[in-house]
Amino acid sequence: MFLLPSPSSSYLMKHQSHNALWFRGLPYGSGKLIRHIRCAKRTGKQRYPSEKKRLRTKQKELLSDSKEKSKFEGTWRLFKLAVPLDQDPGKDSLHVSDALLQQIATVLKFPVASLLPPEAFTIVRKSFDARKKLKEPKFVHTVDMDVQKLISLEPRCWDFISRLEPKVGLVERLHDERDFGDLASIIHDSKENKVALKGENGHSIFSTEFYKNQATRKPNIAVVGSGPSGLFAALVLAELGADVTLIERGQPVEKRGRDIGALVVRRILELESNFCFGEGGAGTWSDGKLVTRIGRNSGSVLAVMRTLVHFGAPKQILIDGKPHLGTDRLVPLLRNFRQHLQNLGVTIKFGTRVDDLVIKDRHVLGVMVSESADKLHLTSQKMEYDGVILAVGHSARDIYEVLLSHNVELIPKDFAVGLRIEHPQELINSIQYAELASEVCHGRGKIPVADYKVANYIDKEDFNDVSDSGVTNRSCYSFCMCPGGQVVLTSTSPSEICINGMSFSRRASKWANAALVVTVTTKDFEALNYYGPLAGVKFQREFEKRAAMMGGGNFTVPVQTVTDFLENKLSVTRIYLQ
C-alpha cells in the first residue's frame, strides 16, 4: 500500500513553482488509483562544471600537438557503412537515418548513437548490395564527417575523434579541402578572388593573367557539337569571358523530339536530327547514364555532377552508386543549360553543319558551314575564329574524313561490336534479388531495378574455328545495360541499321536490355581489306549495312531468340516485341 500527495497538499504547493516531478492519486482502498506525471524541464547548464572543465583541458592538450590538431580540422570520409534493407528508408532517401548513425557511432566508438547530430554528416555515395554471399541485403554508404560542426554540436565527441586513426578504404582524411561546387560557381569564385583556377593535379587550368588584361580583345571560339563535351566546353569558355559560338548540325530538343517520334512511329529518318544528332548529343535519347571509372567521388567529377543538378538534375545523382538521369529528365535539363549559355552571350547555331576547316600554315582559322538541310552545300559560308573545339562525337564520320583530308594524324584503335539482348525485367529482378524482387515495384520501391554485368574471356581453346582474321582470343562482355528500358534505332543512314538502349528515369518498362559485344582489332578490319586510320569506320558501316539487309529494309531490325542464336538457326516462332 502506498499514498501519493494530492494536488492540494502542501508538498505540491511547495514544489509546483519549480516544475518538480509530482504524482497525484487516491488512497488505497478507494477502488481506483489515478496517477499524473509532470516532468520538469532541464534548466541551467547542460553539464556539470567539472565536466566542462575536463573537456576544455583535454581540448587544450590535444590542440597543442600539431599532429593531433589536424584531426579536428576539415573532413573525414567514412566508407563501407552498411545498413540492412529493413532498417534503411530506401534508395530514394538522402538523409542520415538512425540506423546509419548507429554505424557511424560504431566507427567512432561513440557509445550513444542518438546523441550524434545528423547535420554533421553528409552521404556522398549510396548503393544497394544484394550479393548472394551476404547474409542479408544492405545499403552501403560513404559518408563525409564535418569534424568542426560535429564538435560544435556535440562537444563530447572530442575524446573519440582524438582516438580516430586513418584506415585505407574505411576511414580517411580528405586532404583536398576545396569544396567543389558547380562549374559556374567555381569559376566565379576564382574570378572574384583573382586566383588561378587549378585542377586536382595542381596544374593551372586558367591563369590570373586573364583577369588582369580585361582591356584585351576577348577570344572568339567555335565549339562544334552540343553533346556533353561541347556543352561543358562552351559553359567554361563563356564563364571565363570568351565569345563563344556553339555549332550543332541537329535541332534543339523540342524539334528533335518530334523528329525522333517520326522515326519511331512512321520510320521517317531525318538525317541531321535523330537519336545521334541534335542538342545534348547521342545521350539525350539513350538513357543518360553517368558512369565514370576515373574516381566517382573526385572533385572534378562532383563539379560536373553538381552542374547538372544546378540545371535541374535530381540531387540523387550525387549519391547513387550508379547515377542515372533518364531521357525524361534530360530534356528539361538541356533547356535550362541552353538558356544559361544564351544568358552568358553564347551564340547557338542549330541546324548548322560544319563541312570543312579553314586552315592556313598549319593554323586553324575557322570553319566552313552550311545549313544541315542543304545536301549540296549551296549555302556554304566561311566563319573565322581564334580557335575551334571539335566535340562532334562518334557518329560524325564526315568530320573524320575532313581531318584526314588535312593530314591530321588519326590513330585507329580497337573497339567492340555486337548486338542487343532483351529480357523481361521481372526475370532479371528474380535472378538478382530472389524473394526481394517484389520490392522493386517498377522503380517505385525501396530497392533499385535490378541490372547485371557479365564478361568472359575467350581463348583459342574455346574456339570451334578460327575467324578469317586469325584472331584466336577475344573478350565478350555486356555493356550499357538498361534496366526497365527499351531498344531504340540509332541509324544515321537509311541503308544502315544501328541500335542502342535507353531507360526513362523510373525504369518502369517491363523489359531489360543490354549490349553483348566482342572486341575487334585491326586484324578484323584487314580481313575485309579495310586499311588506314578509318578502317574501323568502314568495318562499322559494313556490318550495319548487313544488318539492314537481314531485316529486309525500312528500318526493320532483325530479331532472333537466344536459343535459336545458340543453335545457329533462324527463329520461326512468333516473337513478342515491345
Rosetta blueprint (number, residue, H / E / L):
1 M L
2 F L
3 L L
4 L L
5 P L
6 S L
7 P L
8 S L
9 S L
10 S H
11 Y H
12 L H
13 M H
14 K H
15 H H
16 Q H
17 S H
18 H H
19 N L
20 A L
21 L L
22 W E
23 F L
24 R L
25 G L
26 L L
27 P L
28 Y L
29 G L
30 S L
31 G L
32 K L
33 L L
34 I L
35 R L
36 H L
37 I L
38 R E
39 C L
40 A L
41 K L
42 R L
43 T L
44 G L
45 K L
46 Q L
47 R L
48 Y L
49 P H
50 S H
51 E H
52 K H
53 K H
54 R H
55 L H
56 R H
57 T H
58 K H
59 Q H
60 K H
61 E H
62 L H
63 L H
64 S H
65 D L
66 S H
67 K H
68 E H
69 K H
70 S H
71 K H
72 F H
73 E L
74 G L
75 T E
76 W E
77 R E
78 L E
79 F E
80 K E
81 L E
82 A E
83 V E
84 P E
85 L H
86 D H
87 Q H
88 D L
89 P L
90 G L
91 K L
92 D L
93 S L
94 L L
95 H L
96 V L
97 S L
98 D H
99 A H
100 L H
101 L H
102 Q H
103 Q H
104 I H
105 A H
106 T H
107 V H
108 L H
109 K L
110 F L
111 P L
112 V L
113 A H
114 S H
115 L H
116 L L
117 P L
118 P H
119 E H
120 A H
121 F E
122 T E
123 I E
124 V E
125 R E
126 K E
127 S E
128 F E
129 D E
130 A L
131 R L
132 K L
133 K L
134 L L
135 K L
136 E L
137 P L
138 K E
139 F E
140 V E
141 H E
142 T E
143 V E
144 D E
145 M E
146 D E
147 V H
148 Q H
149 K H
150 L H
151 I H
152 S H
153 L H
154 E L
155 P H
156 R H
157 C H
158 W H
159 D H
160 F H
161 I H
162 S H
163 R L
164 L L
165 E L
166 P L
167 K E
168 V L
169 G L
170 L L
171 V E
172 E E
173 R E
174 L L
175 H L
176 D L
177 E L
178 R L
179 D L
180 F L
181 G L
182 D L
183 L H
184 A H
185 S H
186 I H
187 I H
188 H H
189 D H
190 S H
191 K H
192 E H
193 N H
194 K L
195 V L
196 A L
197 L E
198 K E
199 G L
200 E L
201 N L
202 G L
203 H L
204 S E
205 I E
206 F E
207 S L
208 T L
209 E H
210 F H
211 Y H
212 K H
213 N L
214 Q L
215 A L
216 T L
217 R L
218 K L
219 P L
220 N E
221 I E
222 A E
223 V E
224 V E
225 G L
226 S L
227 G L
228 P H
229 S H
230 G H
231 L H
232 F H
233 A H
234 A H
235 L H
236 V H
237 L H
238 A H
239 E H
240 L L
241 G L
242 A L
243 D E
244 V E
245 T E
246 L E
247 I E
248 E L
249 R L
250 G L
251 Q L
252 P L
253 V H
254 E H
255 K H
256 R H
257 G H
258 R H
259 D H
260 I H
261 G H
262 A H
263 L H
264 V H
265 V H
266 R H
267 R L
268 I L
269 L L
270 E L
271 L L
272 E L
273 S L
274 N L
275 F L
276 C L
277 F L
278 G L
279 E L
280 G L
281 G H
282 A H
283 G H
284 T L
285 W L
286 S L
287 D L
288 G L
289 K E
290 L L
291 V L
292 T L
293 R L
294 I L
295 G L
296 R L
297 N L
298 S L
299 G H
300 S H
301 V H
302 L H
303 A H
304 V H
305 M H
306 R H
307 T H
308 L H
309 V H
310 H H
311 F L
312 G L
313 A L
314 P L
315 K H
316 Q H
317 I H
318 L H
319 I L
320 D E
321 G L
322 K L
323 P L
324 H E
325 L L
326 G L
327 T H
328 D H
329 R H
330 L H
331 V H
332 P H
333 L H
334 L H
335 R H
336 N H
337 F H
338 R H
339 Q H
340 H H
341 L H
342 Q H
343 N H
344 L L
345 G L
346 V L
347 T E
348 I E
349 K E
350 F L
351 G L
352 T E
353 R E
354 V E
355 D E
356 D E
357 L E
358 V E
359 I E
360 K E
361 D L
362 R L
363 H E
364 V E
365 L E
366 G E
367 V E
368 M E
369 V E
370 S E
371 E E
372 S L
373 A L
374 D L
375 K L
376 L L
377 H L
378 L L
379 T L
380 S L
381 Q E
382 K E
383 M E
384 E E
385 Y L
386 D L
387 G E
388 V E
389 I E
390 L E
391 A L
392 V L
393 G L
394 H L
395 S L
396 A L
397 R H
398 D H
399 I H
400 Y H
401 E H
402 V H
403 L H
404 L H
405 S H
406 H L
407 N L
408 V L
409 E L
410 L L
411 I L
412 P L
413 K L
414 D L
415 F E
416 A E
417 V E
418 G E
419 L E
420 R E
421 I E
422 E E
423 H E
424 P E
425 Q H
426 E H
427 L H
428 I H
429 N H
430 S H
431 I H
432 Q H
433 Y H
434 A H
435 E H
436 L H
437 A H
438 S H
439 E H
440 V L
441 C H
442 H H
443 G H
444 R L
445 G L
446 K L
447 I L
448 P L
449 V L
450 A L
451 D L
452 Y L
453 K L
454 V L
455 A E
456 N E
457 Y E
458 I E
459 D L
460 K H
461 E H
462 D H
463 F L
464 N L
465 D L
466 V L
467 S L
468 D L
469 S L
470 G L
471 V L
472 T L
473 N L
474 R E
475 S E
476 C E
477 Y E
478 S E
479 F E
480 C E
481 M E
482 C E
483 P L
484 G L
485 G E
486 Q E
487 V E
488 V E
489 L E
490 T L
491 S L
492 T L
493 S L
494 P L
495 S L
496 E L
497 I L
498 C L
499 I E
500 N E
501 G E
502 M E
503 S E
504 F L
505 S L
506 R L
507 R L
508 A L
509 S L
510 K L
511 W E
512 A E
513 N E
514 A E
515 A E
516 L E
517 V E
518 V E
519 T E
520 V E
521 T L
522 T H
523 K H
524 D H
525 F H
526 E H
527 A H
528 L L
529 N L
530 Y L
531 Y L
532 G L
533 P L
534 L L
535 A H
536 G H
537 V H
538 K H
539 F H
540 Q H
541 R H
542 E H
543 F H
544 E H
545 K H
546 R H
547 A H
548 A H
549 M H
550 M H
551 G H
552 G L
553 G L
554 N L
555 F L
556 T L
557 V L
558 P L
559 V L
560 Q L
561 T L
562 V H
563 T H
564 D H
565 F H
566 L H
567 E L
568 N L
569 K L
570 L L
571 S L
572 V L
573 T L
574 R L
575 I L
576 Y L
577 L L
578 Q L
